[in-house]
Amino acid sequence: MEITASLVKDLRERTGAGMMECKKALTENAGDIDAAAEWLRKSGLAKADKKADRVAAEGRIAVAQDGGKAVLVEVNSETDFVAKDENFIAFIDTVAQAALASGAADVEALKAAKLASGATVEEARAAAVAKLGENIQIRRLARIDSANNVAAYVHGGKIGVLVELAGGDAELARGLAMHVAAMNPPHNKAADVPAEFVAKEKEIELAKMSEKDKAKPAEILEKIISGKINKIVNEVTLYGQPYVLDSDKSVEQVVKAAGADVVGFQRLVVGEGIEKVVEDYAAEVAKAMQV
């Protein structure tokens, strides 16, 4: 059977393996795409090290929680195709449970944690690489261990949030976690906003003012600038933002009405900070077919 560029591309999308690997697999299996996919999986473990330098910027965030103990884990893959694979999802759920049970404070400690099977998380990761044919990396984790109300929320597997709330109840804590996922406030309260940021914004607002406004009395000018800065600070703080579940009120108003206080929150987004490689699949297929 002829090994066409289209066949190579189909196998690449199905398995996440490299173009050259897909072409070889199809050649070895007379163009049978099912047999080629199985061949790639069987030979995956030997190639796991070669996959380690490939950019893994997709993936998912998994959560595990037991009362006031909660953890988020980001596990990356190369493609969204693999991130949606049921084997990948099962793997990251297992990793999250291991993170919660072990109390691991960082990724290196998590890799050494044991699973129910007796294997370490790192050994399970290597097996997942072999099975799924992509570079898979456990990138980071976030955790809260508190006697307060703790909410853990994951949106679409791509955004994960932990919120610690003193007072209030579990429903409010979850609502706040959903708010943080949707609105991405950089800071919790006004007091958490860096002084350098405020000073820079004041400088910018002053520069934007007309000469007529700048000529106003100092106390009036200060009030004008302060009003603009307060608005900016509200935009970049959880407490200052309109609450997503009741936009007529600010988060601060909702929290204080419940007699509560947000101790803090953590937010993870899959792939943030990772430089993604934009691949030209057509060019890659053409190149592979010429070799």
C-alpha positions as CSV (number, residue, x, y, z in Angstrom):
1,M,0.0,0.0,0.0
2,E,1.3,3.5,-0.9
3,I,2.3,5.6,2.2
4,T,0.7,8.9,1.3
5,A,1.2,12.2,3.1
6,S,-2.5,12.2,4.1
7,L,-2.0,8.8,5.8
8,V,1.1,10.0,7.7
9,K,-0.8,13.1,8.8
10,D,-3.8,11.0,10.0
11,L,-1.5,8.8,12.1
12,R,0.3,11.8,13.5
13,E,-3.0,13.4,14.6
14,R,-4.2,10.0,16.0
15,T,-1.0,9.2,18.0
16,G,0.9,12.5,18.5
17,A,4.0,10.8,17.3
18,G,6.5,12.6,15.0
19,M,6.1,12.6,11.3
20,M,9.2,10.4,10.7
21,E,8.1,8.0,13.3
22,C,4.6,7.8,11.7
23,K,6.1,7.2,8.2
24,K,8.3,4.4,9.5
25,A,5.4,2.8,11.4
26,L,3.3,2.8,8.3
27,T,6.1,1.4,6.2
28,E,6.7,-1.4,8.7
29,N,3.0,-2.3,8.8
30,A,2.2,-2.1,5.1
31,G,0.1,1.1,5.4
32,D,-2.2,-0.4,8.1
33,I,-2.9,2.6,10.3
34,D,-4.3,0.5,13.2
35,A,-1.3,-1.7,13.2
36,A,1.0,1.3,12.8
37,A,-0.6,3.0,15.8
38,E,-0.1,-0.2,17.9
39,W,3.5,-0.4,16.7
40,L,4.2,3.1,17.8
41,R,2.8,2.4,21.3
42,K,4.8,-0.7,21.7
43,S,8.0,1.1,20.7
44,G,7.2,4.3,22.6
45,L,9.0,3.5,25.9
46,A,12.4,3.2,24.1
47,K,11.8,6.6,22.6
48,A,10.6,8.3,25.7
49,D,13.9,10.1,26.3
50,K,13.8,11.5,22.7
51,K,10.4,13.1,23.4
52,A,11.7,14.9,26.5
53,D,12.9,17.9,24.5
54,R,9.7,18.5,22.6
55,V,7.6,21.4,23.8
56,A,4.6,20.3,26.0
57,A,2.4,23.3,26.3
58,E,-1.1,21.6,26.2
59,G,-2.5,19.4,28.9
60,R,-4.9,19.6,31.7
61,I,-5.3,20.6,35.4
62,A,-6.6,18.0,37.8
63,V,-7.9,18.6,41.3
64,A,-8.1,16.5,44.5
65,Q,-9.6,17.6,47.8
66,D,-10.4,16.3,51.2
67,G,-12.1,19.0,53.3
68,G,-9.6,21.8,53.9
69,K,-6.9,20.0,52.1
70,A,-6.9,20.6,48.3
71,V,-4.4,20.4,45.5
72,L,-4.2,21.4,41.8
73,V,-1.7,19.7,39.5
74,E,-0.8,20.8,36.0
75,V,0.3,18.0,33.6
76,N,1.4,19.0,30.1
77,S,1.2,17.2,26.8
78,E,2.3,18.2,23.4
79,T,-1.1,18.3,21.8
80,D,-4.7,18.9,22.9
81,F,-5.6,15.6,21.2
82,V,-3.7,13.7,23.8
83,A,-4.9,16.0,26.6
84,K,-8.4,14.8,25.8
85,D,-7.4,11.1,25.8
86,E,-9.1,9.1,28.5
87,N,-5.8,7.5,29.5
88,F,-4.2,10.9,29.9
89,I,-7.1,12.1,32.0
90,A,-7.0,9.0,34.2
91,F,-3.2,9.5,34.7
92,I,-3.5,13.1,35.8
93,D,-6.4,12.3,38.2
94,T,-4.1,9.6,39.7
95,V,-1.3,12.2,40.0
96,A,-3.6,14.7,41.8
97,Q,-4.7,12.0,44.3
98,A,-1.0,11.1,44.9
99,A,-0.2,14.8,45.5
100,L,-3.0,15.1,48.0
101,A,-2.2,11.9,49.9
102,S,1.6,12.4,49.9
103,G,1.5,16.1,51.0
104,A,4.2,16.8,48.4
105,A,5.2,20.4,48.4
106,D,6.7,20.5,44.9
107,V,6.9,18.6,41.7
108,E,10.2,16.8,42.6
109,A,8.6,15.4,45.8
110,L,5.5,14.5,43.8
111,K,7.5,12.5,41.3
112,A,8.8,10.3,44.1
113,A,5.4,9.7,45.6
114,K,4.1,6.2,45.4
115,L,0.8,5.2,43.7
116,A,-1.5,2.5,44.9
117,S,0.1,0.2,42.2
118,G,3.4,0.6,44.0
119,A,4.9,2.6,41.1
120,T,6.2,6.1,41.6
121,V,4.5,9.0,39.9
122,E,7.6,9.4,37.7
123,E,7.4,5.7,36.7
124,A,3.8,6.2,35.8
125,R,4.6,9.3,33.8
126,A,7.2,7.4,31.7
127,A,4.6,4.7,31.1
128,A,2.1,7.3,30.0
129,V,4.7,8.7,27.5
130,A,5.1,5.2,26.1
131,K,1.4,4.6,25.8
132,L,0.4,8.0,24.4
133,G,3.5,8.7,22.3
134,E,4.1,12.3,23.5
135,N,6.3,14.2,25.9
136,I,4.3,14.4,29.1
137,Q,5.5,16.6,32.0
138,I,4.2,17.2,35.5
139,R,4.8,20.9,35.5
140,R,3.6,22.4,38.8
141,L,1.2,22.1,41.7
142,A,-0.7,24.3,44.1
143,R,-2.0,23.3,47.5
144,I,-3.9,24.6,50.5
145,D,-4.1,22.9,53.9
146,S,-6.3,24.8,56.2
147,A,-9.0,24.6,58.8
148,N,-10.9,27.4,56.9
149,N,-13.4,26.9,54.1
150,V,-11.4,25.8,51.0
151,A,-12.8,25.6,47.5
152,A,-11.2,23.9,44.5
153,Y,-12.5,24.6,41.1
154,V,-11.4,23.5,37.6
155,H,-12.9,25.0,34.5
156,G,-12.8,22.8,31.4
157,G,-9.6,21.2,32.6
158,K,-7.7,24.3,31.6
159,I,-8.1,26.7,34.5
160,G,-7.7,25.6,38.1
161,V,-8.4,27.7,41.3
162,L,-8.0,27.2,45.0
163,V,-9.6,29.7,47.4
164,E,-9.2,29.9,51.2
165,L,-12.0,31.7,53.0
166,A,-12.1,32.4,56.7
167,G,-15.8,32.4,57.7
168,G,-18.6,32.2,55.3
169,D,-19.5,28.8,53.9
170,A,-18.5,26.3,51.2
171,E,-21.0,27.8,48.7
172,L,-19.5,31.2,48.9
173,A,-16.0,29.8,48.7
174,R,-16.9,27.9,45.5
175,G,-18.5,31.0,44.0
176,L,-15.3,33.0,44.7
177,A,-13.2,30.3,43.1
178,M,-15.5,30.5,40.0
179,H,-15.0,34.3,40.0
180,V,-11.2,34.0,40.2
181,A,-11.3,31.5,37.3
182,A,-13.4,33.9,35.2
183,M,-11.9,37.3,36.1
184,N,-8.3,36.5,36.9
185,P,-7.6,39.2,39.5
186,P,-3.8,39.6,39.9
187,H,-4.2,40.6,43.6
188,N,-6.5,39.9,46.5
189,K,-7.0,43.3,48.2
190,A,-5.9,46.8,47.6
191,A,-3.2,46.5,50.2
192,D,-1.6,43.7,48.1
193,V,-1.1,45.9,45.0
194,P,2.6,46.9,44.8
195,A,3.3,50.5,45.5
196,E,5.4,50.7,42.3
197,F,2.3,49.8,40.3
198,V,0.2,52.5,41.9
199,A,3.0,55.1,41.5
200,K,3.3,54.3,37.8
201,E,-0.4,54.5,37.2
202,K,-0.5,57.9,38.9
203,E,2.2,59.0,36.6
204,I,0.3,57.8,33.6
205,E,-3.0,59.3,34.6
206,L,-1.3,62.7,35.3
207,A,0.3,62.6,31.9
208,K,-3.0,62.0,30.2
209,M,-4.7,65.0,31.9
210,S,-5.3,68.2,30.0
211,E,-3.3,71.3,30.9
212,K,-6.6,72.8,32.2
213,D,-7.1,70.0,34.7
214,K,-3.4,70.1,35.7
215,A,-3.9,73.8,36.6
216,K,-6.6,73.0,39.2
217,P,-5.9,73.4,42.9
218,A,-3.7,70.6,44.3
219,E,-6.4,69.2,46.6
220,I,-8.9,68.9,43.6
221,L,-6.2,67.4,41.4
222,E,-5.4,64.8,44.0
223,K,-9.0,63.9,44.3
224,I,-9.3,63.4,40.5
225,I,-6.2,61.3,40.4
226,S,-7.2,59.3,43.5
227,G,-10.6,58.5,41.9
228,K,-8.9,57.2,38.7
229,I,-6.4,55.1,40.7
230,N,-9.1,53.6,42.9
231,K,-10.9,52.5,39.8
232,I,-7.7,50.9,38.5
233,V,-7.0,49.2,41.8
234,N,-10.5,47.8,41.9
235,E,-10.0,46.3,38.4
236,V,-6.8,44.4,39.5
237,T,-8.0,43.1,42.9
238,L,-10.5,40.4,43.8
239,Y,-12.1,42.5,46.4
240,G,-12.6,45.5,44.1
241,Q,-14.2,43.5,41.2
242,P,-17.9,43.2,40.6
243,Y,-18.9,39.7,41.8
244,V,-19.6,37.4,38.8
245,L,-22.6,35.8,40.5
246,D,-24.1,39.2,41.6
247,S,-22.6,42.0,39.5
248,D,-24.5,44.7,41.4
249,K,-22.2,44.1,44.3
250,S,-18.4,44.0,44.6
251,V,-16.7,40.9,45.9
252,E,-15.7,42.8,49.0
253,Q,-19.4,43.7,49.7
254,V,-20.4,40.0,49.3
255,V,-17.6,38.7,51.5
256,K,-18.2,41.2,54.3
257,A,-21.9,40.6,54.2
258,A,-21.2,37.0,55.0
259,G,-18.9,37.9,57.8
260,A,-16.0,36.3,55.9
261,D,-12.5,37.2,54.7
262,V,-10.6,35.8,51.7
263,V,-7.3,34.6,53.1
264,G,-5.9,34.0,49.6
265,F,-6.2,32.2,46.3
266,Q,-4.1,30.4,43.7
267,R,-4.9,30.2,40.0
268,L,-3.2,27.9,37.4
269,V,-3.8,28.0,33.6
270,V,-2.5,25.2,31.4
271,G,0.6,26.2,29.4
272,E,0.8,29.8,30.7
273,G,4.4,31.0,30.4
274,I,5.4,28.3,28.0
275,E,6.5,29.4,24.6
276,K,4.5,27.3,22.2
277,V,5.8,26.2,18.8
278,V,3.5,26.9,15.9
279,E,3.9,23.9,13.6
280,D,3.4,23.9,9.8
281,Y,2.0,20.4,9.4
282,A,1.8,20.6,5.7
283,A,5.5,21.5,5.4
284,E,6.4,18.8,8.0
285,V,4.5,16.1,6.1
286,A,6.1,17.2,2.8
287,K,9.6,17.1,4.3
288,A,8.9,13.7,5.9
289,M,7.8,12.2,2.6
290,Q,11.0,13.3,0.8
291,V,13.3,11.5,3.2
